[in-house]
C-alpha cells in the first residue's frame, strides 16, 4: 500500500470552500482505500489530508480522472500552501476500504 | 469527529514487532472510524498512526479497553518515542467506517 499525509493551507478564510471541493472530487477513485479530509483546530486555514492507496500508480492515475481534474482546477486558487508531511507504506488497520 | 496523526519510533529493529502489537490491539474499539498503521519508508524504526474517532471521549475510553491495555503493556518496551503531529477535526472522506 501507498500512503500520504499532507497539510494544505487555504487562502485566508477559504478553508471550508476548499474542503468542500476536495470532498466532492474524491468519489470513485480506483485503488483508493482511504482518503480523509480534516480541519486543523489550531489553524483556521489548515487542512490535513491522509490518504491510502493500493499502490503509488493508483494515486498517480487518480490525478488524471475528470472528477479530480475538475477539483484541482476549482480548488487551486484557494490553496495558499501544500506541505507533504510523510509518504508512508501502510500495513493495515481499520477503515481500509475500496473505492 | 476527532482525529490524531502521530509518529511512533520503535526501539532499534523492533518496528515490525511493534506494528503487529498495535494492529492486534485495535480490534472492536467503539467509536473508532479509522485507524491505520503505516511504515515510514525513510526511517526503518518509524511508524505513522492516523486515527479517526466519532469524538474525543471514544478515543479516551478506548485506552481502558482490555485489548488496548494489553497492547500498551506489550508494546511499551518497544517504543523509543512518540510524537503527536496533529490533533484534527475530520470532516469527511472515504474510508470512515464504524468499529
N, CA and C atoms of all chains as a GROMACS GRO file, in nm:
protein
  594
    1UNK      N    1   0.084  -0.120   0.000
    1UNK     CA    2   0.000   0.000   0.000
    1UNK      C    3   0.088   0.125   0.000
    2UNK      N    4   0.028   0.233  -0.038
    2UNK     CA    5   0.097   0.361  -0.052
    2UNK      C    6   0.015   0.468   0.020
    3UNK      N    7   0.080   0.547   0.103
    3UNK     CA    8   0.006   0.647   0.179
    3UNK      C    9   0.069   0.785   0.173
    4UNK      N   10  -0.013   0.884   0.197
    4UNK     CA   11   0.034   1.022   0.202
    4UNK      C   12  -0.030   1.093   0.320
    5UNK      N   13   0.051   1.172   0.388
    5UNK     CA   14  -0.001   1.260   0.493
    5UNK      C   15   0.040   1.401   0.454
    6UNK      N   16  -0.058   1.486   0.433
    6UNK     CA   17  -0.027   1.620   0.385
    6UNK      C   18  -0.106   1.727   0.457
    7UNK      N   19  -0.052   1.847   0.450
    7UNK     CA   20  -0.119   1.962   0.512
    7UNK      C   21  -0.140   2.068   0.405
    8UNK      N   22  -0.264   2.108   0.387
    8UNK     CA   23  -0.297   2.214   0.292
    8UNK      C   24  -0.327   2.341   0.372
    9UNK      N   25  -0.285   2.453   0.319
    9UNK     CA   26  -0.327   2.580   0.376
    9UNK      C   27  -0.408   2.654   0.271
   10UNK      N   28  -0.528   2.696   0.311
   10UNK     CA   29  -0.613   2.769   0.217
   10UNK      C   30  -0.578   2.916   0.218
   11UNK      N   31  -0.618   2.984   0.113
   11UNK     CA   32  -0.614   3.130   0.119
   11UNK      C   33  -0.707   3.172   0.233
   12UNK      N   34  -0.676   3.286   0.293
   12UNK     CA   35  -0.739   3.322   0.420
   12UNK      C   36  -0.892   3.319   0.415
   13UNK      N   37  -0.950   3.239   0.503
   13UNK     CA   38  -1.095   3.232   0.514
   13UNK      C   39  -1.162   3.135   0.419
   14UNK      N   40  -1.084   3.067   0.336
   14UNK     CA   41  -1.142   2.981   0.232
   14UNK      C   42  -1.134   2.832   0.262
   15UNK      N   43  -1.102   2.796   0.385
   15UNK     CA   44  -1.086   2.653   0.416
   15UNK      C   45  -1.210   2.571   0.387
   16UNK      N   46  -1.326   2.621   0.427
   16UNK     CA   47  -1.449   2.542   0.408
   16UNK      C   48  -1.480   2.523   0.259
   17UNK      N   49  -1.455   2.626   0.182
   17UNK     CA   50  -1.477   2.612   0.037
   17UNK      C   51  -1.380   2.510  -0.021
   18UNK      N   52  -1.255   2.515   0.024
   18UNK     CA   53  -1.154   2.422  -0.028
   18UNK      C   54  -1.186   2.278   0.013
   19UNK      N   55  -1.223   2.257   0.138
   19UNK     CA   56  -1.251   2.119   0.182
   19UNK      C   57  -1.373   2.063   0.109
   20UNK      N   58  -1.471   2.147   0.084
   20UNK     CA   59  -1.590   2.101   0.012
   20UNK      C   60  -1.554   2.055  -0.130
   21UNK      N   61  -1.464   2.128  -0.194
   21UNK     CA   62  -1.420   2.090  -0.328
   21UNK      C   63  -1.344   1.957  -0.324
   22UNK      N   64  -1.255   1.944  -0.225
   22UNK     CA   65  -1.178   1.820  -0.213
   22UNK      C   66  -1.270   1.701  -0.190
   23UNK      N   67  -1.366   1.717  -0.101
   23UNK     CA   68  -1.455   1.606  -0.067
   23UNK      C   69  -1.542   1.566  -0.186
   24UNK      N   70  -1.582   1.666  -0.263
   24UNK     CA   71  -1.665   1.640  -0.380
   24UNK      C   72  -1.585   1.566  -0.487
   25UNK      N   73  -1.455   1.596  -0.496
   25UNK     CA   74  -1.373   1.542  -0.603
   25UNK      C   75  -1.326   1.400  -0.582
   26UNK      N   76  -1.343   1.347  -0.460
   26UNK     CA   77  -1.277   1.219  -0.431
   26UNK      C   78  -1.367   1.098  -0.444
   27UNK      N   79  -1.476   1.113  -0.513
   27UNK     CA   80  -1.565   0.999  -0.534
   27UNK      C   81  -1.508   0.902  -0.637
   28UNK      N   82  -1.525   0.773  -0.612
   28UNK     CA   83  -1.497   0.670  -0.712
   28UNK      C   84  -1.356   0.677  -0.770
   29UNK      N   85  -1.256   0.681  -0.682
   29UNK     CA   86  -1.118   0.680  -0.731
   29UNK      C   87  -1.066   0.537  -0.720
   30UNK      N   88  -1.039   0.471  -0.833
   30UNK     CA   89  -0.993   0.332  -0.829
   30UNK      C   90  -0.864   0.318  -0.748
   31UNK      N   91  -0.863   0.219  -0.660
   31UNK     CA   92  -0.743   0.194  -0.580
   31UNK      C   93  -0.733   0.277  -0.454
   32UNK      N   94  -0.829   0.365  -0.432
   32UNK     CA   95  -0.827   0.448  -0.311
   32UNK      C   96  -0.890   0.370  -0.195
   33UNK      N   97  -0.812   0.347  -0.090
   33UNK     CA   98  -0.859   0.268   0.024
   33UNK      C   99  -0.902   0.356   0.141
   34UNK      N  100  -0.853   0.477   0.143
   34UNK     CA  101  -0.891   0.573   0.248
   34UNK      C  102  -0.848   0.711   0.201
   35UNK      N  103  -0.933   0.810   0.227
   35UNK     CA  104  -0.898   0.949   0.191
   35UNK      C  105  -0.980   1.037   0.284
   36UNK      N  106  -0.913   1.093   0.385
   36UNK     CA  107  -0.985   1.166   0.489
   36UNK      C  108  -0.938   1.311   0.493
   37UNK      N  109  -1.034   1.400   0.496
   37UNK     CA  110  -1.007   1.544   0.500
   37UNK      C  111  -1.046   1.594   0.639
   38UNK      N  112  -0.954   1.665   0.702
   38UNK     CA  113  -0.976   1.710   0.840
   38UNK      C  114  -0.935   1.855   0.858
   39UNK      N  115  -1.012   1.926   0.937
   39UNK     CA  116  -0.972   2.060   0.978
   39UNK      C  117  -0.864   2.052   1.086
   40UNK      N  118  -0.781   2.155   1.090
   40UNK     CA  119  -0.685   2.169   1.199
   40UNK      C  120  -0.747   2.266   1.300
   41UNK      N  121  -0.779   2.219   1.421
   41UNK     CA  122  -0.846   2.308   1.518
   41UNK      C  123  -0.756   2.424   1.561
   42UNK      N  124  -0.624   2.411   1.535
   42UNK     CA  125  -0.530   2.513   1.581
   42UNK      C  126  -0.497   2.617   1.474
   43UNK      N  127  -0.547   2.598   1.353
   43UNK     CA  128  -0.515   2.689   1.244
   43UNK      C  129  -0.636   2.696   1.150
   44UNK      N  130  -0.702   2.810   1.148
   44UNK     CA  131  -0.830   2.823   1.077
   44UNK      C  132  -0.819   2.807   0.926
   45UNK      N  133  -0.696   2.808   0.873
   45UNK     CA  134  -0.679   2.790   0.729
   45UNK      C  135  -0.617   2.654   0.692
   46UNK      N  136  -0.595   2.568   0.791
   46UNK     CA  137  -0.522   2.444   0.764
   46UNK      C  138  -0.612   2.322   0.757
   47UNK      N  139  -0.580   2.237   0.659
   47UNK     CA  140  -0.648   2.108   0.640
   47UNK      C  141  -0.543   1.997   0.642
   48UNK      N  142  -0.580   1.884   0.702
   48UNK     CA  143  -0.495   1.766   0.697
   48UNK      C  144  -0.560   1.664   0.604
   49UNK      N  145  -0.480   1.610   0.514
   49UNK     CA  146  -0.530   1.510   0.420
   49UNK      C  147  -0.449   1.383   0.442
   50UNK      N  148  -0.518   1.274   0.474
   50UNK     CA  149  -0.449   1.146   0.490
   50UNK      C  150  -0.508   1.048   0.390
   51UNK      N  151  -0.420   0.987   0.313
   51UNK     CA  152  -0.462   0.902   0.200
   51UNK      C  153  -0.397   0.765   0.209
   52UNK      N  154  -0.472   0.662   0.168
   52UNK     CA  155  -0.414   0.530   0.147
   52UNK      C  156  -0.461   0.477   0.012
   53UNK      N  157  -0.366   0.430  -0.066
   53UNK     CA  158  -0.393   0.374  -0.198
   53UNK      C  159  -0.337   0.233  -0.204
   54UNK      N  160  -0.391   0.151  -0.295
   54UNK     CA  161  -0.336   0.016  -0.307
   54UNK      C  162  -0.191   0.021  -0.354
   55UNK      N  163  -0.159   0.118  -0.439
   55UNK     CA  164  -0.020   0.137  -0.480
   55UNK      C  165  -0.002   0.281  -0.533
   56UNK      N  166   0.123   0.317  -0.555
   56UNK     CA  167   0.154   0.454  -0.595
   56UNK      C  168   0.096   0.488  -0.731
   57UNK      N  169   0.089   0.389  -0.820
   57UNK     CA  170   0.033   0.415  -0.953
   57UNK      C  171  -0.114   0.457  -0.946
   58UNK      N  172  -0.190   0.393  -0.858
   58UNK     CA  173  -0.331   0.432  -0.846
   58UNK      C  174  -0.343   0.577  -0.804
   59UNK      N  175  -0.256   0.619  -0.712
   59UNK     CA  176  -0.258   0.760  -0.672
   59UNK      C  177  -0.227   0.850  -0.792
   60UNK      N  178  -0.122   0.814  -0.863
   60UNK     CA  179  -0.079   0.895  -0.978
   60UNK      C  180  -0.190   0.900  -1.084
   61UNK      N  181  -0.250   0.783  -1.110
   61UNK     CA  182  -0.356   0.778  -1.211
   61UNK      C  183  -0.480   0.858  -1.170
   62UNK      N  184  -0.503   0.867  -1.039
   62UNK     CA  185  -0.622   0.940  -0.993
   62UNK      C  186  -0.617   1.086  -1.037
   63UNK      N  187  -0.496   1.138  -1.050
   63UNK     CA  188  -0.481   1.279  -1.085
   63UNK      C  189  -0.529   1.309  -1.227
   64UNK      N  190  -0.549   1.205  -1.306
   64UNK     CA  191  -0.599   1.224  -1.443
   64UNK      C  192  -0.750   1.205  -1.454
   65UNK      N  193  -0.815   1.161  -1.345
   65UNK     CA  194  -0.961   1.142  -1.352
   65UNK      C  195  -1.031   1.276  -1.373
   66UNK      N  196  -1.136   1.278  -1.456
   66UNK     CA  197  -1.207   1.404  -1.479
   66UNK      C  198  -1.256   1.470  -1.350
   67UNK      N  199  -1.306   1.389  -1.255
   67UNK     CA  200  -1.356   1.447  -1.129
   67UNK      C  201  -1.244   1.511  -1.049
   68UNK      N  202  -1.126   1.449  -1.054
   68UNK     CA  203  -1.012   1.503  -0.979
   68UNK      C  204  -0.955   1.624  -1.051
   69UNK      N  205  -0.949   1.617  -1.184
   69UNK     CA  206  -0.903   1.732  -1.263
   69UNK      C  207  -0.992   1.854  -1.236
   70UNK      N  208  -1.122   1.829  -1.229
   70UNK     CA  209  -1.216   1.940  -1.203
   70UNK      C  210  -1.193   1.997  -1.063
   71UNK      N  211  -1.168   1.909  -0.965
   71UNK     CA  212  -1.145   1.957  -0.828
   71UNK      C  213  -1.015   2.036  -0.820
   72UNK      N  214  -0.912   1.989  -0.890
   72UNK     CA  215  -0.784   2.061  -0.890
   72UNK      C  216  -0.803   2.200  -0.949
   73UNK      N  217  -0.875   2.206  -1.060
   73UNK     CA  218  -0.895   2.334  -1.128
   73UNK      C  219  -0.974   2.431  -1.038
   74UNK      N  220  -1.078   2.376  -0.975
   74UNK     CA  221  -1.164   2.461  -0.892
   74UNK      C  222  -1.094   2.500  -0.761
   75UNK      N  223  -1.014   2.407  -0.707
   75UNK     CA  224  -0.954   2.432  -0.576
   75UNK      C  225  -0.825   2.511  -0.579
   76UNK      N  226  -0.753   2.504  -0.689
   76UNK     CA  227  -0.619   2.564  -0.694
   76UNK      C  228  -0.613   2.710  -0.648
   77UNK      N  229  -0.708   2.796  -0.690
   77UNK     CA  230  -0.700   2.936  -0.646
   77UNK      C  231  -0.718   2.954  -0.496
   78UNK      N  232  -0.769   2.849  -0.430
   78UNK     CA  233  -0.794   2.859  -0.285
   78UNK      C  234  -0.681   2.798  -0.202
   79UNK      N  235  -0.577   2.749  -0.269
   79UNK     CA  236  -0.466   2.684  -0.198
   79UNK      C  237  -0.349   2.781  -0.186
   80UNK      N  238  -0.315   2.815  -0.061
   80UNK     CA  239  -0.201   2.903  -0.037
   80UNK      C  240  -0.073   2.823  -0.015
   81UNK      N  241  -0.088   2.696   0.028
   81UNK     CA  242   0.031   2.615   0.052
   81UNK      C  243  -0.002   2.468   0.063
   82UNK      N  244   0.094   2.383   0.027
   82UNK     CA  245   0.079   2.238   0.040
   82UNK      C  246   0.209   2.185   0.096
   83UNK      N  247   0.199   2.107   0.201
   83UNK     CA  248   0.319   2.052   0.263
   83UNK      C  249   0.302   1.901   0.276
   84UNK      N  250   0.395   1.826   0.219
   84UNK     CA  251   0.389   1.681   0.238
   84UNK      C  252   0.460   1.645   0.367
   85UNK      N  253   0.384   1.595   0.463
   85UNK     CA  254   0.442   1.561   0.593
   85UNK      C  255   0.513   1.426   0.583
   86UNK      N  256   0.450   1.331   0.517
   86UNK     CA  257   0.513   1.199   0.503
   86UNK      C  258   0.453   1.125   0.385
   87UNK      N  259   0.538   1.044   0.325
   87UNK     CA  260   0.491   0.940   0.234
   87UNK      C  261   0.507   0.812   0.313
   88UNK      N  262   0.404   0.728   0.313
   88UNK     CA  263   0.407   0.612   0.402
   88UNK      C  264   0.381   0.482   0.326
   89UNK      N  265   0.406   0.373   0.396
   89UNK     CA  266   0.376   0.239   0.343
   89UNK      C  267   0.280   0.173   0.444
   90UNK      N  268   0.149   0.199   0.429
   90UNK     CA  269   0.053   0.144   0.525
   90UNK      C  270   0.060  -0.009   0.530
   91UNK      N  271   0.044  -0.059   0.651
   91UNK     CA  272   0.050  -0.204   0.675
   91UNK      C  273  -0.091  -0.261   0.690
   92UNK      N  274  -0.174  -0.190   0.763
   92UNK     CA  275  -0.308  -0.239   0.786
   92UNK      C  276  -0.380  -0.152   0.886
   93UNK      N  277  -0.492  -0.202   0.934
   93UNK     CA  278  -0.569  -0.128   1.032
   93UNK      C  279  -0.716  -0.137   1.005
   94UNK      N  280  -0.787  -0.040   1.056
   94UNK     CA  281  -0.932  -0.036   1.048
   94UNK      C  282  -0.971   0.079   0.956
   95UNK      N  283  -1.064   0.054   0.862
   95UNK     CA  284  -1.111   0.162   0.777
   95UNK      C  285  -1.049   0.163   0.639
   96UNK      N  286  -0.980   0.056   0.603
   96UNK     CA  287  -0.926   0.049   0.466
   96UNK      C  288  -1.031  -0.018   0.379
   97UNK      N  289  -1.089   0.060   0.289
   97UNK     CA  290  -1.198   0.009   0.207
   97UNK      C  291  -1.152   0.006   0.062
   98UNK      N  292  -1.244  -0.012  -0.029
   98UNK     CA  293  -1.211   0.003  -0.170
   98UNK      C  294  -1.303   0.108  -0.229
   99UNK      N  295  -1.257   0.168  -0.338
   99UNK     CA  296  -1.336   0.277  -0.398
   99UNK      C  297  -1.467   0.222  -0.453
  100UNK      N  298  -1.617   1.485   1.462
  100UNK     CA  299  -1.517   1.377   1.466
  100UNK      C  300  -1.387   1.428   1.526
  101UNK      N  301  -1.308   1.335   1.571
  101UNK     CA  302  -1.181   1.366   1.639
  101UNK      C  303  -1.071   1.281   1.574
  102UNK      N  304  -0.962   1.342   1.539
  102UNK     CA  305  -0.856   1.269   1.472
  102UNK      C  306  -0.720   1.293   1.533
  103UNK      N  307  -0.631   1.198   1.511
  103UNK     CA  308  -0.493   1.211   1.558
  103UNK      C  309  -0.399   1.163   1.447
  104UNK      N  310  -0.290   1.236   1.432
  104UNK     CA  311  -0.182   1.195   1.342
  104UNK      C  312  -0.056   1.188   1.427
  105UNK      N  313   0.001   1.069   1.437
  105UNK     CA  314   0.116   1.054   1.525
  105UNK      C  315   0.226   0.973   1.461
  106UNK      N  316   0.344   0.990   1.515
  106UNK     CA  317   0.461   0.916   1.468
  106UNK      C  318   0.522   0.844   1.586
  107UNK      N  319   0.535   0.714   1.573
  107UNK     CA  320   0.598   0.633   1.676
  107UNK      C  321   0.738   0.595   1.626
  108UNK      N  322   0.833   0.592   1.716
  108UNK     CA  323   0.964   0.536   1.684
  108UNK      C  324   0.986   0.415   1.773
  109UNK      N  325   1.018   0.304   1.710
  109UNK     CA  326   1.043   0.182   1.787
  109UNK      C  327   1.187   0.179   1.836
  110UNK      N  328   1.210   0.099   1.936
  110UNK     CA  329   1.349   0.067   1.970
  110UNK      C  330   1.410  -0.001   1.846
  111UNK      N  331   1.541   0.015   1.832
  111UNK     CA  332   1.605  -0.019   1.705
  111UNK      C  333   1.577  -0.163   1.660
  112UNK      N  334   1.521  -0.174   1.540
  112UNK     CA  335   1.496  -0.306   1.482
  112UNK      C  336   1.363  -0.369   1.522
  113UNK      N  337   1.286  -0.300   1.605
  113UNK     CA  338   1.163  -0.360   1.660
  113UNK      C  339   1.034  -0.308   1.596
  114UNK      N  340   1.045  -0.238   1.485
  114UNK     CA  341   0.924  -0.180   1.427
  114UNK      C  342   0.819  -0.284   1.391
  115UNK      N  343   0.860  -0.394   1.331
  115UNK     CA  344   0.761  -0.494   1.289
  115UNK      C  345   0.691  -0.556   1.409
  116UNK      N  346   0.766  -0.579   1.515
  116UNK     CA  347   0.703  -0.633   1.637
  116UNK      C  348   0.603  -0.531   1.693
  117UNK      N  349   0.644  -0.405   1.693
  117UNK     CA  350   0.556  -0.301   1.749
  117UNK      C  351   0.430  -0.285   1.664
  118UNK      N  352   0.444  -0.282   1.533
  118UNK     CA  353   0.325  -0.263   1.449
  118UNK      C  354   0.230  -0.382   1.462
  119UNK      N  355   0.286  -0.502   1.475
  119UNK     CA  356   0.200  -0.620   1.490
  119UNK      C  357   0.118  -0.610   1.619
  120UNK      N  358   0.179  -0.562   1.724
  120UNK     CA  359   0.108  -0.545   1.852
  120UNK      C  360  -0.003  -0.440   1.838
  121UNK      N  361   0.030  -0.330   1.773
  121UNK     CA  362  -0.069  -0.223   1.754
  121UNK      C  363  -0.188  -0.274   1.672
  122UNK      N  364  -0.159  -0.344   1.564
  122UNK     CA  365  -0.267  -0.392   1.477
  122UNK      C  366  -0.355  -0.494   1.548
  123UNK      N  367  -0.294  -0.575   1.631
  123UNK     CA  368  -0.369  -0.676   1.706
  123UNK      C  369  -0.459  -0.611   1.810
  124UNK      N  370  -0.411  -0.500   1.866
  124UNK     CA  371  -0.483  -0.436   1.978
  124UNK      C  372  -0.601  -0.352   1.936
  125UNK      N  373  -0.616  -0.323   1.806
  125UNK     CA  374  -0.714  -0.222   1.768
  125UNK      C  375  -0.846  -0.281   1.718
  126UNK      N  376  -0.872  -0.404   1.751
  126UNK     CA  377  -1.000  -0.466   1.712
  126UNK      C  378  -1.115  -0.416   1.799
  127UNK      N  379  -1.228  -0.395   1.737
  127UNK     CA  380  -1.353  -0.370   1.812
  127UNK      C  381  -1.342  -0.255   1.912
  128UNK      N  382  -1.297  -0.140   1.863
  128UNK     CA  383  -1.292  -0.023   1.951
  128UNK      C  384  -1.414   0.065   1.921
  129UNK      N  385  -1.506   0.075   2.016
  129UNK     CA  386  -1.628   0.155   1.991
  129UNK      C  387  -1.595   0.299   1.954
  130UNK      N  388  -1.659   0.347   1.850
  130UNK     CA  389  -1.640   0.486   1.808
  130UNK      C  390  -1.520   0.507   1.718
  131UNK      N  391  -1.447   0.401   1.689
  131UNK     CA  392  -1.330   0.414   1.601
  131UNK      C  393  -1.375   0.405   1.456
  132UNK      N  394  -1.352   0.509   1.379
  132UNK     CA  395  -1.396   0.514   1.239
  132UNK      C  396  -1.283   0.483   1.141
  133UNK      N  397  -1.159   0.500   1.187
  133UNK     CA  398  -1.043   0.468   1.104
  133UNK      C  399  -0.922   0.462   1.195
  134UNK      N  400  -0.835   0.366   1.171
  134UNK     CA  401  -0.711   0.355   1.250
  134UNK      C  402  -0.611   0.282   1.162
  135UNK      N  403  -0.517   0.355   1.107
  135UNK     CA  404  -0.427   0.297   1.007
  135UNK      C  405  -0.282   0.307   1.055
  136UNK      N  406  -0.214   0.195   1.045
  136UNK     CA  407  -0.074   0.186   1.087
  136UNK      C  408   0.012   0.174   0.961
  137UNK      N  409   0.114   0.258   0.951
  137UNK     CA  410   0.196   0.263   0.829
  137UNK      C  411   0.344   0.270   0.863
  138UNK      N  412   0.423   0.201   0.786
  138UNK     CA  413   0.568   0.216   0.795
  138UNK      C  414   0.612   0.346   0.730
  139UNK      N  415   0.722   0.400   0.779
  139UNK     CA  416   0.786   0.514   0.714
  139UNK      C  417   0.899   0.459   0.627
  140UNK      N  418   0.888   0.472   0.494
  140UNK     CA  419   0.991   0.415   0.407
  140UNK      C  420   1.128   0.481   0.428
  141UNK      N  421   1.129   0.599   0.489
  141UNK     CA  422   1.253   0.674   0.504
  141UNK      C  423   1.321   0.653   0.639
  142UNK      N  424   1.256   0.580   0.728
  142UNK     CA  425   1.313   0.560   0.863
  142UNK      C  426   1.270   0.421   0.911
  143UNK      N  427   1.365   0.329   0.920
  143UNK     CA  428   1.335   0.188   0.947
  143UNK      C  429   1.273   0.164   1.084
  144UNK      N  430   1.276   0.264   1.172
  144UNK     CA  431   1.216   0.247   1.304
  144UNK      C  432   1.088   0.329   1.323
  145UNK      N  433   1.043   0.397   1.218
  145UNK     CA  434   0.929   0.488   1.235
  145UNK      C  435   0.798   0.432   1.181
  146UNK      N  436   0.692   0.456   1.257
  146UNK     CA  437   0.555   0.421   1.219
  146UNK      C  438   0.469   0.546   1.222
  147UNK      N  439   0.377   0.555   1.128
  147UNK     CA  440   0.278   0.662   1.128
  147UNK      C  441   0.142   0.603   1.166
  148UNK      N  442   0.076   0.667   1.260
  148UNK     CA  443  -0.055   0.621   1.304
  148UNK      C  444  -0.154   0.733   1.277
  149UNK      N  445  -0.256   0.705   1.198
  149UNK     CA  446  -0.360   0.805   1.171
  149UNK      C  447  -0.494   0.747   1.219
  150UNK      N  448  -0.561   0.824   1.302
  150UNK     CA  449  -0.682   0.776   1.368
  150UNK      C  450  -0.798   0.873   1.347
  151UNK      N  451  -0.919   0.819   1.334
  151UNK     CA  452  -1.041   0.900   1.337
  151UNK      C  453  -1.140   0.832   1.431
  152UNK      N  454  -1.195   0.912   1.520
  152UNK     CA  455  -1.294   0.867   1.618
  152UNK      C  456  -1.419   0.953   1.605
  153UNK      N  457  -1.532   0.898   1.648
  153UNK     CA  458  -1.654   0.980   1.643
  153UNK      C  459  -1.642   1.102   1.734
  154UNK      N  460  -1.574   1.085   1.847
  154UNK     CA  461  -1.547   1.201   1.933
  154UNK      C  462  -1.428   1.170   2.024
  155UNK      N  463  -1.380   1.272   2.094
  155UNK     CA  464  -1.260   1.256   2.175
  155UNK      C  465  -1.281   1.158   2.290
  156UNK      N  466  -1.403   1.153   2.342
  156UNK     CA  467  -1.430   1.060   2.453
  156UNK      C  468  -1.412   0.915   2.410
  157UNK      N  469  -1.454   0.882   2.289
  157UNK     CA  470  -1.437   0.744   2.242
  157UNK      C  471  -1.289   0.707   2.237
  158UNK      N  472  -1.207   0.802   2.193
  158UNK     CA  473  -1.063   0.776   2.193
  158UNK      C  474  -1.013   0.754   2.335
  159UNK      N  475  -1.052   0.842   2.423
  159UNK     CA  476  -1.007   0.831   2.564
  159UNK      C  477  -1.053   0.699   2.626
  160UNK      N  478  -1.179   0.664   2.600
  160UNK     CA  479  -1.234   0.541   2.657
  160UNK      C  480  -1.165   0.416   2.601
  161UNK      N  481  -1.119   0.427   2.476
  161UNK     CA  482  -1.054   0.309   2.416
  161UNK      C  483  -0.931   0.267   2.495
  162UNK      N  484  -0.868   0.365   2.558
  162UNK     CA  485  -0.744   0.335   2.631
  162UNK      C  486  -0.769   0.247   2.753
  163UNK      N  487  -0.895   0.232   2.791
  163UNK     CA  488  -0.927   0.147   2.906
  163UNK      C  489  -0.975   0.007   2.863
  164UNK      N  490  -0.990  -0.014   2.733
  164UNK     CA  491  -1.034  -0.147   2.686
  164UNK      C  492  -0.926  -0.252   2.717
  165UNK      N  493  -0.967  -0.371   2.762
  165UNK     CA  494  -0.868  -0.474   2.793
  165UNK      C  495  -0.772  -0.503   2.676
  166UNK      N  496  -0.825  -0.506   2.552
  166UNK     CA  497  -0.739  -0.535   2.437
  166UNK      C  498  -0.635  -0.426   2.417
  167UNK      N  499  -0.675  -0.302   2.442
  167UNK     CA  500  -0.584  -0.189   2.425
  167UNK      C  501  -0.484  -0.183   2.541
  168UNK      N  502  -0.533  -0.209   2.660
  168UNK     CA  503  -0.443  -0.215   2.776
  168UNK      C  504  -0.335  -0.320   2.754
  169UNK      N  505  -0.377  -0.436   2.701
  169UNK     CA  506  -0.279  -0.543   2.677
  169UNK      C  507  -0.177  -0.500   2.572
  170UNK      N  508  -0.225  -0.430   2.467
  170UNK     CA  509  -0.134  -0.384   2.362
  170UNK      C  510  -0.036  -0.281   2.416
  171UNK      N  511  -0.086  -0.191   2.501
  171UNK     CA  512   0.002  -0.089   2.560
  171UNK      C  513   0.110  -0.156   2.645
  172UNK      N  514   0.069  -0.253   2.725
  172UNK     CA  515   0.164  -0.322   2.812
  172UNK      C  516   0.270  -0.396   2.730
  173UNK      N  517   0.224  -0.464   2.625
  173UNK     CA  518   0.315  -0.544   2.544
  173UNK      C  519   0.405  -0.454   2.458
  174UNK      N  520   0.347  -0.342   2.409
  174UNK     CA  521   0.421  -0.259   2.316
  174UNK      C  522   0.514  -0.158   2.380
  175UNK      N  523   0.484  -0.118   2.502
  175UNK     CA  524   0.559  -0.007   2.564
  175UNK      C  525   0.712  -0.026   2.562
  176UNK      N  526   0.763  -0.147   2.592
  176UNK     CA  527   0.910  -0.163   2.590
  176UNK      C  528   0.971  -0.146   2.451
  177UNK      N  529   0.887  -0.150   2.348
  177UNK     CA  530   0.938  -0.139   2.211
  177UNK      C  531   0.927   0.003   2.156
  178UNK      N  532   0.875   0.095   2.237
  178UNK     CA  533   0.855   0.233   2.192
  178UNK      C  534   0.968   0.322   2.243
  179UNK      N  535   1.044   0.377   2.148
  179UNK     CA  536   1.153   0.468   2.185
  179UNK      C  537   1.105   0.613   2.184
  180UNK      N  538   0.998   0.642   2.108
  180UNK     CA  539   0.948   0.779   2.103
  180UNK      C  540   0.809   0.786   2.044
  181UNK      N  541   0.733   0.887   2.087
  181UNK     CA  542   0.600   0.912   2.032
  181UNK      C  543   0.588   1.061   2.010
  182UNK      N  544   0.546   1.099   1.891
  182UNK     CA  545   0.534   1.241   1.858
  182UNK      C  546   0.394   1.266   1.802
  183UNK      N  547   0.320   1.356   1.864
  183UNK     CA  548   0.189   1.390   1.808
  183UNK      C  549   0.209   1.499   1.704
  184UNK      N  550   0.180   1.466   1.578
  184UNK     CA  551   0.198   1.562   1.469
  184UNK      C  552   0.080   1.659   1.466
  185UNK      N  553  -0.039   1.606   1.483
  185UNK     CA  554  -0.157   1.692   1.481
  185UNK      C  555  -0.274   1.624   1.550
  186UNK      N  556  -0.355   1.707   1.610
  186UNK     CA  557  -0.488   1.666   1.653
  186UNK      C  558  -0.580   1.732   1.552
  187UNK      N  559  -0.674   1.656   1.498
  187UNK     CA  560  -0.754   1.711   1.389
  187UNK      C  561  -0.904   1.699   1.416
  188UNK      N  562  -0.980   1.767   1.331
  188UNK     CA  563  -1.125   1.759   1.335
  188UNK      C  564  -1.170   1.711   1.196
  189UNK      N  565  -1.171   1.579   1.175
  189UNK     CA  566  -1.207   1.527   1.042
  189UNK      C  567  -1.347   1.573   1.000
  190UNK      N  568  -1.358   1.602   0.871
  190UNK     CA  569  -1.485   1.649   0.815
  190UNK      C  570  -1.555   1.534   0.741
  191UNK      N  571  -1.479   1.458   0.666
  191UNK     CA  572  -1.538   1.351   0.590
  191UNK      C  573  -1.436   1.289   0.499
  192UNK      N  574  -1.484   1.209   0.405
  192UNK     CA  575  -1.395   1.144   0.312
  192UNK      C  576  -1.436   1.002   0.286
  193UNK      N  577  -1.340   0.926   0.242
  193UNK     CA  578  -1.362   0.787   0.203
  193UNK      C  579  -1.290   0.697   0.303
  194UNK      N  580  -1.360   0.594   0.353
  194UNK     CA  581  -1.294   0.501   0.445
  194UNK      C  582  -1.326   0.524   0.590
  195UNK      N  583  -1.427   0.605   0.619
  195UNK     CA  584  -1.470   0.623   0.757
  195UNK      C  585  -1.577   0.518   0.786
  196UNK      N  586  -1.541   0.421   0.869
  196UNK     CA  587  -1.633   0.311   0.895
  196UNK      C  588  -1.676   0.317   1.043
  197UNK      N  589  -1.736   0.213   1.089
  197UNK     CA  590  -1.763   0.204   1.233
  197UNK      C  591  -1.697   0.077   1.284
  198UNK      N  592  -1.669   0.075   1.415
  198UNK     CA  593  -1.599  -0.040   1.472
  198UNK      C  594  -1.689  -0.162   1.468
   0.00000   0.00000   0.00000
